[in-house]
Amino acid sequence: MNITVAEILTTHGIKGNLKIKSFSDNEKRFEKGSKLFLDGNLVTIESSFKHKGSIIIKLKDYDDINDVEKFIGHELTIEDKDLEKLNDGEYYLFDLVGLKVYEKNQELGIIKDVITGVYPNDIYVIEKDGKEVYFPALNATIKNVDLDNKKIEVENFKDYE
């Protein structure tokens, strides 16, 4: 399974550089020599730098804006075997989406999305009875995450409905 680590937003200049939006916490993911998949093909990063809060990359063998314009809106991916090991209590966002949400053994809904980078904590978008509930991912509200059984136990759900 391939995991999306970035989205190509636009070109940057005329020499084949691409502006990307990173979804990765691994700062080394886009360094020179890194290998990623683009449209199912393995590509190598020739160079990269930060620019105005974004990351600009140059892919090896793509030297002109005309070579890379077709990639705008596409995703850069890695194989799941290349994911880093996480510490206890840490989860990949894609592992959380789809988990059934329970409180006191009563099923409440399903995690449809996770909002990151906006608040001091992540926000789980939980679908309950066709409506979305924005639920904070805090130690006080998340009691247990069970990836093996695809469920998450929460507390104080009614406070956020």
SULBEL-V238540 format. One record per helix or strand. SS is the DSSP state (a for helix, b for strand). FROM is the first residue (numbers start at 1). TO is the last residue. If there is no record, write none. Layout:
ss: {SS:SS}
from: {FROM:FROM}
to: {TO:TO}
This chain:
ss: {b:b:a:b:b:b:a:b:a:a:b:b:b:b:b:b:a}
from: {2:17:27:35:41:54:65:75:80:93:100:106:123:131:142:151:157}
to: {12:22:30:38:51:59:71:79:82:96:103:115:128:136:146:154:160}
